[in-house]
Amino acid sequence: MFGMIIGILFGLYALTAVINVIGVIIGAVFSGVFSVIGGAFSGEGLVIGIILGVAAFYYFRNRKESA
């Protein structure tokens, strides 16, 4: 009986550790993603995005007219 109680407590402890590790991994992934998104919309990233968008627009417009 005592062993079963210890086993259940250890299982809960291990489950809590696994949940904490999964939470840290998910937090790191979202932190990285939002950091990249934030960097893309800040200062020079926004200017580069606008330039690339305009270049892509003209490229696809000219390609459609020539076809």
N, C-alpha and C positions, 0 to 999 in steps of 0.2 A: 504494500500500500504506500509506504514512504517512498519507494523507488518510483512508483507511478506518478506521485506528486512532483518529485524532482524532475522526472522526464517531461511532464507537462510544462513545468516552469522553464526548463531549458529549451523546449520547443517554442514557447512563446518568446523567449529571449532571442533565439535564432531568427524567428519570423520578424521580430522588430528590427533586428540588425539588417536583414535583407530588405525590408521596406525602407529603411533609412538610406541604404546604399542606392536603391532604385530612385529614391527622391533626389539624392545628390546628383546622380547621372542625368535625370530629367532636368533638374535645375541648371546643370552645366550646359546641356544642349540648348535649352531655351535662352540662356544667357548669351551663348555664342551667336545664336541666330539673331536675337534682337540687337546685339552689338554690331553685327554686319549690317542689319537694316538701318540702324541708327547712323552708322558710318556712311552708308550710301546716301542718306538724306542730309548730311551735314556739309556745310561749306563747299569744298572742292568736289566732293563726291556728287553733289547735286549738279554742279556745272558739267562734270564729265558725263553724267547721265543725260542731261539735256543735249549735249553735243552728240552723243551716241544715238539718242532718239531721233534727232533731226537728220543725222547722216543715214540712219536706217530708213527713215521716211522718204528721203530723196532717192535712195538706192532702189527701194521697192516701187516708187512711183515711176522712175525712169525705166525700170525693168518691165513694168506693166505696159507702158506706152510703146516700147520697142517690140513687144510680142504680138 
